[in-house]
Structure formats: C-alpha cells, structure tokens
C-alpha cells in the first residue's frame, strides 16, 4: 500500500493572521511603503535586480530570535508595491503570538513567490518593518503583562516619541503588543504642554479655553501639569485629561487621589521618565494611564531573515 501524500502546510489570509490590519487604510499603507522603497532605490536603477533577472523564484521568511510577531500588513504591502509577488503565511504566523526561539533555531513564517528581482528589492525594507514592529510589540507585551500581573486596571501607553516616517509601524506594534497608542498625531487630541502655556502668557485656563474654542466637542484636551494645583486649574477650565509629569511615585499616588476626589471623571495620566523597570511603582487606582516614550524609543528589534530557496 502506497504511503499517503504528505500533508500540505496550511496558510492563512491577511485578515486571519492580522486582525488589526483593517485599521490600516490601503491607500495610506501603499503610500507609506512606496516612500520607503523610493528611499532605498533613489537613483531608480537597481543593478542587483538586473543581475538576478526576473525569473520567478521562492523565498522563505524565518523568525530567528524571541519576540512577539507583528507587522505582517507592512510585509505584505512591500511586496505588493514591488509587484508580482505572492506572500503565503504559515498558520503559526499570527500577529500577537510570542515566539520563544532558542539561539541557532528558526521558525518558518511565510513564503514569498515572484520575480526574484522584486523579491530582493523588497527584502530589506520588508524585514526592517517586521523586526521593528515586532520589537515594539514585544516590549509593549512585557509592560502590559506587568500591569496585568500586578492587578492594575489602567492602560499602558506609548507616546508621540516615534521615528519620523515610521510612526504607523510603531503605533501598530503598540496595539499588537497590548498597549495603547496614545494620540496618533497632532490632530487626534489636543495636548497643551508647558511650552504652549508659557507661549500664551502662562495661563492654563486661557490656553484650555482657547483650545476648546477651536476643537469643540469632538476632541479631548490634555494638559501637562507639574503640580496638583496646575491639574486642578486645568480640570476646572475643562480639560478632559491631565498629565502628572515627572512626579515621584509616592507624590503621584497622593496627588492623583486628591485630584480624583474632586474630578473623578477626568482621566489622570502619569508620564515622564517611567520605564518597564520602574512602572510598577506608579500603579495606583487613581491613575488611569501610564505612558512611556521607551516603548517606541528603546525597543530591541526581533531578528528575521528571508532566504531564496535553492
């Protein structure tokens, strides 16, 4: 009796492996990725691509270090823009999945088939997006797990301290890892920092009221505060969120409690110098959000490789 044919490895669709991918509008995604590729081949001649030609070949994607997998939509978009390439993902390649890859080992995640010149044109850009998005997701997951394990009910968030031209990837990585994005850009939420207040006469009340006159009901207003007194003034003026900035942990807990007793409906964010190692010191029932610039500034990349099958 003949042996049964080997089982074919299952593949999944984009929506199955990346449920957050529908957040990314295709025109914007294509525009961002096109700019990356334009930056990588600015003279318009790709001699390496000329050398290998346009024969249809296959490459395999591997993850080679521990981390949370994220960034599949950007990988797909790179090869869609390069043209003629088909990406097939393995069942294990689910965004948000943590891979515990031992040194010297690797796990296959996808197969890319298409003109070899186009595969190689997109290779480094596609890998860069995966490694960095997964790096953000990995650090975000570790911080979110700390909050969950300590029983804190608030949100761990990133900040606007992102890499120019790469914000979409890093903000996406935050979500995949289980953190909040914070505001996506200057238009999403009004944030009045110390420079804003100083530049309009030093009055928090005046700054908030002027901002409300332009933003109306559809935008929240956040005010960066250096003291409980400033936070109370901001809330009285109509701020929706107060950021207690660069507070020591015990002072933060004391002042957040006093603030919430008067303004329980206003969101309290703690920020300024907080890291994964110190964030647990700031956990408090009166603090709603803890934001960290390190989530998009201090992450380690996850190692991926894309190799032509030969």
N, C-alpha and C positions, 0 to 999 in steps of 0.2 A: 504494500500500500504506500502510495507516494506521500511524502511529508506535506502537510498543509502549507500554503504560501505564507510567508511572514506577514505579520500584521503591519499595516501602514501606520506610521506615526500620525496622530491626529493634529489638525491645525485648527485655528480659531479665527474668527473675524475680528475686525478692529473694535467693534462695539463690545464683543465678549471679553476681550483681554484688557481693554482700556475703557471702563465705563465712564470715566471723567472726560473722555475725548470729545464728547458732544459739547463741552464748554468752549472748544476752540473753533471759531468760525473759519471755514475753509479758505475764504479769500485772504484773511489776515494771516493764517498759518502759512499759506503759499507765499505771501509777500515777505514774511519774516525769513523763511527758508531760502527764498530766491536771493535775498540780500546776503545771507551767509555764503552761499555758493559764489555769488558775484565777488565777494571779498576774497574768496580763496583762489579764484582764477581771474584776476583783474585785467590781464592783458588779452584775454579772450582766446589765447592759444594754449592748448593742453597737449604738450609734446608727449607726455607719458601715455595719455589716452590714444594718441596717434600710433605709438609704438605697439600697444597691445591690440588695437583694432576693435571692431565691433562684433566679433563672434559672440554668440550667446553662450554664457557660462554661468556657473553657480558658485555662490559664496555662502559660508555658514557663519552665523553670529554666535559667539560664546560669551558668557559672563565668567570672569576668572578671579573675582575677589568677593568677599562677603558684602551684602548690602541689600537694600530694598529696591526692587526693579521699578523704574519709572522712565517715561519719555518715549514710549512706543509711537505715539502720533507724530512726533518730530522725526523719528527714524523713517517712518512711512513717507512723510511729506518730502524728505530729502530725495528719496529715490523716485517719487512721483514727479518731482520737478526735473530731475536728471533725465527722465524719460525712458520708457520701455522696460522698466524693472518691476518685477513682481515680488512682493515680500510675503512669505508664508511663516506664520508664527506657530511654535510648538504649544501644546496645552499648558506646559509649565510657565509660559511667558505671560503671566497675569500681573498687571500693574498693582503694586502694593504688596506683592509676595516677597518675603525675605529669603534670600539665598545664603546659605551657610557653606561657602565654597572654601575648601581647605587649600593651603598652598600647593601649587603644582596641579591642581584639578581644575576642571572647567565644566560648564553645563551649557548644552546647546539650546539656544532660544529661538532661532529663526533661520530661514533660508532665503537668500536673495537671488533671483534669476533674471538675467537680462544681458544686454550688450556689455561686454567686460569693461569697455572704456567708461561707460556710465556708472557701473558698479564702483570702479576705482575713483571716479570723480567725486562720488558721494560718500565714499568710505569714511574719511577722517571727520567730515562735518557731521555725519550721522552718528559716529561713535562719540564725538565730543558732546553732542546733545544728550545722548544716553548716559554717559558717565557723569556729567554734571547734574542732570535732572535726578538721577538715582542717588547721587551724593547728597543733594538737598533732602530728598525723601528719606534717606537713611538717618540723617541727623534729626530730622523732624520726628521720625518714628520713635527714636530713643527719648526725645524730650516728651512727646505725648505719652509714652509708656510710663515715664517717671511720674507725670501728673496723675495718670490713671491708678498706678500702684499706690500712690500716697492718698488716694481718695479725693483729690482736688477736683472740683466740678467746673472750673473755669476753662478758658481757651488759651492754648499756647499759640502764639502768632509770630509771623515774620515781621519785617518792616519794609520800608521803601529803599533800603540799602541793597539794591540789586545791581547786577552787572549791566552796564549800558548795552542795549541791543539784545540782551539775553533775559530780560525780565520775565517774558512769558514762560520760558522754560523753568526758571527758578520758582515763580509763583505756582506753576502747575506742580512742581515737585513738592512744595509745601503741602498742597492738598492731598496728594497721593500718600505722603507720609503721615497724615493725620493732624497737621497743624492748620491754622487759619492764615489766609494770605495777608491780612490787614488790607489797607486800601491799595488798589491796583495801580493807581496813578493820581495825579493832582486833581483830576476831575471827579473821582469817585466819592471822596469825603473831604470836607474842609478841615485842615489841621492848622491851627494857629499856634506857632511855636514862639519862643521868646523873641526871635528876630522880627516876627510880624508885629508883636505887641510893641516892642521898642520903636519900630519904624512908624508907628501911627500914634505916637505920643505917650506910650506906656500904659494905656488904659485897656485892661482886659475887657471890661464891659463895652467900651466903644468898639473894640475890634470884633467882638461877638455880634453885636447888633448890626454892624456894617456888613459882616459876612452873611447874617440871616437875611438881610435885605436883598442880597443877590441870590442866595441859594434857595430861599423859600422853604416849603415844607418837604421837598424831595431829597434833600441832602442832610446828613448828620454833620454836626460841627464838633470837633475835638479841640481841646485847649491843653497845651503843655503847661504844667504847673510845677513850681519849685517849692510850694508850701501848701498846707491845708487852707490857709487864708485865701490864696490865689484860686484854689479849687472851688471854694465856696462862692467866691465872686463870679467865677466862670459859670457855675451852675445857676446862680441867681440870674445871670444875664441870658441864659437859655442854651448853654452848651449841652450836648447830648452825651459827650464822653469827656472825662478828664484824665489826663495822663499824669500820674505822680512820677516825676522824672528824677532819677538818681537819688532815690530815698534809700536809707539803710533799712534792712528788713524789719527791725522792730519798730522803727518810726513809721514805716509804711503801714504795718498792721494797725498801729494805734490811730493814725490819721485816716486810714481807709474806713475804719469802724466809725469814727466820729463823723466823717463825711456821709456815710450811708445812713446814719441815723437821721440826718436832715434831708438827704436826697437819695432815697433808696432806688429811684427809677433811673438815675444817671449811671452810666457804665464807668467803672474805675479800671484804668489800665496802669500796670506797673511796667516801667521800662528804664533803660539806662544802665549799661554795664552788667546786665544779667546774662549768665551763661548756663549751659546744661549742668555744670558742676555746682552752681550756686542757686539755681532757680527754686529748689525745694524750700529754701529759707524764706521765700516770698509767698508761699502758699497760704491763703487766708480766705475765709468765707466771704470777706468783704471786697476781695479783689476779683474782678471778672476776667481780665485778660493779662497775660504776661507776654510781652513781646521781646524778641531777641534779634538783633542785627546779625548775630553769628550764624543764624540758620541759612542765610544766603551770602555770608562773607567768609565763614570759617569752616566750610564743609570739606571733607575728603572725597575725592572722586572715586567711583566704582570702576574697576578695570573690565573693559570689554575688548574683544577682538573680532575682526571679520576676515575670514580666510577663504581664498579661492580653492575650490575643490579640484584636486589634481591627482 
